[in-house]
Amino acid sequence: MPNSRISRALAAALFLAAPASALAAETAAPAGEVRPPIRLGPPPKPAAPGQPGTPAQPGTQPPLSKQPPPLMPESPAEKLQPTVEVSPLQAVNPESAGVLDQSHGGFGVDMWAGASRAMVVRLLPQLPVGAPSPVMHDLMRRLLLSIATAPAGKPTGASLIALRVERLAAMGDAEGVSQLLDAAPIPQNDEGLSRTRVNSLFLSGDTKGACDRVNDLIHDYAAPFWQKAFAFCQILADQKDKARLSISLLRDSESAKDPAFFAIARVLLGDTTESVGTISAPSPLEIAMLRSARQPLPPDVAASADPAVLQAIADYPEADEKVRLAAAERAEAAGVLPASELAKVYSEVSFKPEELANALSVAEKDGGARGRALLYQAAVQQGVPTARAEVLQAAWKLARKAGVYATSARVNAPLLASMTPSAELMWFAADAGRALFVAGEKDQAFSWYDFTADAAPRDADARKARAALWPVAVLSDTGNHLTFDTETVQKWIATEKDLNEDGWQDRAALVLGLLDALGLPVAPGNWDPLVTTARSESQVPGVALWTALRQAGDDNRIGATVLFAMLALGENGPGAASPIVANAAVAGLGAVGLTDDARKLALEAAVGAGL
């Protein structure tokens, strides 16, 4: 049988792929007639004699190893055996599920490369989701929602999906919780995930959705949470007799001791009209019950460290005014409540006409969130630029004393939209520019900074404003708007020393450290006037976390870098971080390509330090 130029494997594959009827028709022949084999591929291309696949010249024979296998079996008795290898598909790891890809803010499918599963499982629950930093909140949210291959290691202990969902719920991201649960193929019998979803629905005000799930799951789980939630849902369904029976059974259970739950249940059942006394750490279920009972919240609930609870309190109409204001400000600082929503809360506070007429003195005497709401309303009412500027300046001054400057800057920044830099507002330029930089309104902010720079040679107020704005301007400068060199840095340090005798070295060292972390050329000589032998009392992370953060950045391990940076900054955020910690976190984010986030974090650190 003549040699073929098509391998046996290809012939087998084509043979199997061809329709049976067509193949039979092509190979049929009259009885007794023998036809040559059917070629199942293109005709061979001409080749030089002696080359593989070329008929040998008379008197020559290609080496045995160069002879192609025959197209058909050598013997009529030999059957064609297709050689098809089947490799099983790898099962998709549900822990790799997510919502965000790189084009939508995710950190990439390889973000956990080089990280062990055991380490990630141990550290994810420690993410400081309540830190007063919108930048940290955004980074943590993206870390938890990214589509990424699960870190290497045997899946033991808690599910990564469950840990991610729990942290999202703790930071008040109900939408993220729902999206991740929908994206992940999660076992239906995972009690922790089921409880997290129900709690998220309770906090968002969707009691119907929460009760639908509770009714579906009540026979699957025996924990007191489900029994209490079921009793609440029975009350909402006007099944009060059944609810009383459920509550009676709960009272007999030692594991269900919860005075707040039983007190709110009595109100809902109509057995009492007394208000609930105190709840220092309200649960999502208790928040939902209080909302349904239209009960005012106890004053101590605003002390909660849970951003999700704070967000719910801020959206609670029956809450005490001071409680709601305090919760709303803390929720905004944590990044779970938009500044525009805080502005609405401020606008809903009732003030007497004489309070608005004397807003500056009243707010200074009050000193709290109500005073800040008063100044916001007063600024809104002021149509004269100089009068509005005076109110805003007072608002930011009081906010600094209370440690909520960044929140006040963001909520009041829109009131600057109609104000333009002018000579009569030079005294206000530093305040306006700083607030706009903090709010992310860089174009407007640079218009104020440029105005001070142009007037600085002939105006002392302009020089002072320019020096005050320079650090936040250069940290915000992503478009090479400013000239950065050794002489400029040296001049700013000298001005800072002249204008602020107390603490100028610490603030200058913080700024230079942040600039260095962002890769800007800080010369060795710039550090000379700042070098002292004083010991810092600031809290810094342990050497293991410190080293891990640096190495993760050097190795371009983005997931580990974000995780370590967030843990190093901790619950107090960048505004309270020591210069060393802020430098390490900013440098780490920059090393893995998160330069915009690094700049925003640096700005939060600088403003938090009083710059």
C-alpha positions, -999 to 999 in steps of 0.1 A, spaced: 0 0 0 15 34 -9 29 56 18 7 85 31 18 120 42 -9 122 69 -2 107 103 -23 79 118 -37 102 145 -50 128 120 -65 101 99 -83 86 129 -96 120 140 -109 129 105 -124 95 102 -143 98 134 -154 133 125 -169 124 91 -206 115 89 -211 78 86 -233 79 55 -209 102 36 -179 80 44 -198 48 34 -207 64 1 -171 74 -6 -157 40 1 -183 18 -15 -171 -2 -45 -185 -29 -68 -179 -65 -57 -144 -78 -65 -131 -43 -73 -103 -30 -51 -98 8 -49 -69 27 -35 -73 42 0 -93 74 2 -71 105 10 -86 124 39 -63 154 36 -50 178 10 -26 165 -16 10 165 -7 32 194 -17 62 186 -39 94 182 -20 130 176 -28 140 140 -32 150 123 0 129 146 21 103 132 44 71 125 27 88 124 -8 88 91 -28 123 78 -27 144 78 -59 152 44 -74 180 27 -55 175 48 -23 156 43 9 149 70 35 160 61 70 135 41 89 129 69 115 120 93 87 93 71 72 58 84 80 33 59 93 8 45 68 -25 61 65 -44 28 67 -36 -4 87 -7 -25 72 -29 -56 74 -66 -59 63 -72 -77 96 -58 -48 116 -85 -24 128 -80 14 129 -78 24 166 -81 61 172 -57 75 198 -77 102 215 -64 114 249 -91 128 273 -79 150 301 -104 159 328 -113 196 332 -102 212 364 -131 220 386 -137 257 391 -127 268 426 -157 286 440 -134 306 462 -120 323 431 -154 339 423 -158 377 424 -175 407 408 -147 430 398 -122 424 369 -93 446 363 -112 469 339 -137 476 368 -112 482 396 -103 446 405 -68 436 413 -64 409 387 -68 371 387 -32 366 399 -35 390 428 -29 362 454 1 348 436 28 340 462 3 342 491 -7 311 512 -43 303 518 -36 298 555 -23 333 558 -51 350 539 -77 331 559 -61 342 591 -57 379 582 -88 387 562 -111 388 593 -88 414 607 -93 439 580 -100 473 597 -133 479 579 -143 507 603 -112 528 597 -121 565 591 -107 565 555 -127 564 523 -95 554 505 -90 523 527 -127 515 524 -124 515 486 -92 494 486 -107 468 510 -139 466 490 -120 460 458 -98 434 475 -129 415 487 -148 417 454 -120 410 429 -121 380 406 -89 361 415 -75 327 416 -77 315 452 -44 315 471 -24 283 471 -30 258 499 -54 231 511 -89 244 516 -93 239 554 -112 260 579 -135 288 569 -144 294 532 -128 324 516 -161 333 501 -177 333 536 -148 354 550 -151 379 522 -189 382 525 -186 387 563 -161 416 558 -183 432 531 -213 430 554 -193 445 583 -183 475 562 -220 481 552 -217 471 516 -251 453 512 -248 455 474 -214 439 474 -227 411 497 -255 404 473 -233 405 442 -207 382 456 -232 357 469 -249 356 435 -215 352 417 -202 323 439 -215 287 437 -220 285 474 -235 255 492 -270 262 503 -264 247 537 -237 273 547 -253 288 578 -228 316 582 -234 329 547 -271 325 551 -271 345 583 -249 372 568 -273 377 538 -303 379 561 -285 405 584 -276 425 553 -312 426 542 -324 436 577 -299 465 578 -308 477 543 -345 479 553 -356 450 532 -375 431 559 -397 413 534 -366 398 516 -351 389 550 -382 372 562 -386 353 530 -352 338 536 -358 332 573 -391 313 565 -372 292 540 -343 283 564 -360 281 598 -362 243 596 -325 240 586 -308 258 615 -314 256 652 -293 286 664 -312 312 685 -307 338 658 -331 320 635 -357 315 662 -356 352 671 -357 363 635 -386 339 628 -406 353 658 -400 388 644 -412 378 610 -443 362 625 -451 396 642 -447 413 608 -471 388 593 -497 396 620 -493 361 635 -489 374 670 -502 344 688 -477 322 670 -450 348 677 -458 348 714 -454 310 714 -421 313 696 -409 340 721 -421 319 750 -399 290 738 -370 313 734 -373 325 770 -368 290 782 -335 287 763 -304 296 782 -286 303 749 -311 330 738 -308 355 767 -311 389 750 -329 416 770 -330 440 741 -347 415 718 -374 407 743 -380 443 752 -385 453 715 -407 423 709 -430 434 737 -434 467 720 -441 451 687 -467 428 702 -484 458 719 -477 445 754 -460 477 764 -454 513 753 -421 517 772 -391 527 751 -361 503 751 -336 515 776 -301 508 763 -284 488 735 -246 494 734 -240 471 704 -273 467 684 -275 437 660 -290 441 625 -321 422 637 -326 446 666 -321 476 643 -348 462 620 -371 455 650 -367 490 664 -374 505 629 -406 484 626 -417 495 661 -409 531 653 -389 533 685 -363 560 690 -328 545 692 -311 545 726 -283 571 727 -255 546 731 -261 529 697 -240 556 680 -210 543 698 -211 512 677 -179 505 658 -198 486 630 -199 507 598 -230 488 586 -249 496 618 -238 533 617 -251 535 581 -284 521 592 -287 545 621 -279 574 597 -309 564 577 -332 559 607 -359 586 607 -370 580 643 -335 582 657 -326 609 682 -312 639 663 -278 638 680 -275 601 677 -283 602 640 -259 630 633 -230 613 652 -237 581 633 -239 598 600 -206 616 604 -188 584 614 -204 565 586 -192 591 561 -157 591 575 -156 553 571 -166 556 535 -200 538 538 -222 570 535 -217 595 506 -210 631 517 -242 641 498 -262 619 521 -246 635 552 -255 669 537 -292 657 536 -290 646 573 -275 681 581 -303 698 562 -331 679 581 -320 693 615 -344 720 627 -330 753 639 -346 784 652 -342 816 632 -321 831 659 -297 801 659 -292 805 621 -287 843 626 -259 837 652 -246 804 637 -209 811 645 -213 817 682 -240 790 686 -219 764 668 -188 772 688 -207 768 720 -222 735 709 -190 721 696 -206 689 683 -223 674 652 -254 696 657 -232 727 655 -216 715 623 -251 709 609 -260 745 619 -229 759 601 -237 739 570 -272 753 568 -259 788 575 -233 785 547 -260 773 523 -281 804 531 -252 828 526 -252 843 491 -223 868 497 -190 850 490 -171 867 519 -199 858 544 -201 822 531 -163 820 534 -164 831 570 -189 804 579 -170 777 561 -137 786 577 -154 784 611 -169 750 602 -135 735 593 -118 750 623 -143 734 647 -142 701 627 -104 699 631 -109 702 669 -133 673 668 -112 652 645 -136 652 616 -120 677 593 -120 655 562 -157 648 566 -165 685 570 -143 693 540 -161 668 517 -197 677 528 -191 715 524 -169 714 493 -199 718 468 -206 752 484 -174 764 469 -185 758 434 -199 793 429 -169 809 446 -139 820 426 -105 831 438 -101 869 443 -80 894 462 -107 899 488 -108 862 495 -70 857 498 -74 851 535 -96 822 527 -75 807 498 -57 781 519 -89 768 535 -108 767 502 -79 750 483 -73 724 510 -110 714 513 -112 710 475 -81 688 474 -95 666 502 -128 664 483 -110 653 451 -120 685 432 -84 690 419 -92 714 391 -109 739 414 -83 734 441 -54 742 417 -72 774 407 -69 786 443 -34 774 446 -23 791 413 -40 823 424 -19 824 456 13 816 437 7 845 413 1 869 441 28 857 465 56 881 454 35 911 465 11 897 491 21 883 526 -13 865 529 -8 849 495 27 836 505 13 822 537 -16 805 518 8 791 492 30 776 518 0 760 536 -13 745 503 20 733 489 21 699 506 -15 689 497 -11 703 462 21 684 454 6 651 469 -25 656 447 -5 665 416 -10 636 391 -6 658 360 28 674 367 11 707 374 38 717 398 76 720 396 92 698 421 129 702 430 152 704 459 150 742 462 112 742 463 112 717 491 138 736 510 118 769 508 87 751 520 105 737 550 118 771 559 84 787 556 68 760 576 93 766 604 87 803 604 49 800 604 45 771 628 70 768 656 53 739 673 56 705 656 70 718 623 97 691 622 72 663 626 49 676 599 78 683 575 92 648 581 58 633 573 55 653 541 90 644 529 84 607 538 52 607 518 69 624 488 97 599 489 72 570 491 56 583 459 89 582 442 94 620 441 131 631 442 137 642 478 173 651 481 194 640 511 200 676 520 162 682 524 163 659 555 191 677 573 171 702 593 146 675 603 170 650 617 168 647 655 176 622 682 140 623 696 122 589 698 88 585 684 60 573 706 38 563 677 25 528 674 41 509 646 33 474 634 54 444 644 85 436 625 69 406 607 40 427 592 65 455 584 88 431 566 60 413 548 46 446 535 79 456 521 86 423 505 51 420 490 56 454 473 91 445 461 77 412 446 47 430 430 22 408 449 -8 431 448 -32 412 470 -8 407 498 4 443 496 -31 458 499 -39 434 527 -7 442 547 -10 479 541 -45 480 555 -35 460 585 -5 482 592 -27 514 591 -52 498 614 -86 510 627 -74 546 631 -65 550 594 -38 571 577 -48 603 595 -35 589 628 -6 568 614 30 576 622 51 589 594 69 556 592 37 536 588 22 560 563 55 559 543 54 521 541 18 519 531 21 545 504 53 530 491 38 496 490 7 506 470 29 526 446 52 496 441 23 474 428 10 501 404 -18 515 426 -3 550 423 -36 569 423 -46 551 455 -12 558 470 -15 595 464 -50 596 479 -38 578 510 -8 601 513 -32 631 512 -54 616 539 -23 611 561 -11 647 555 -44 663 562 -49 641 593 -17 655 606 -29 690 604 -14 701 571 
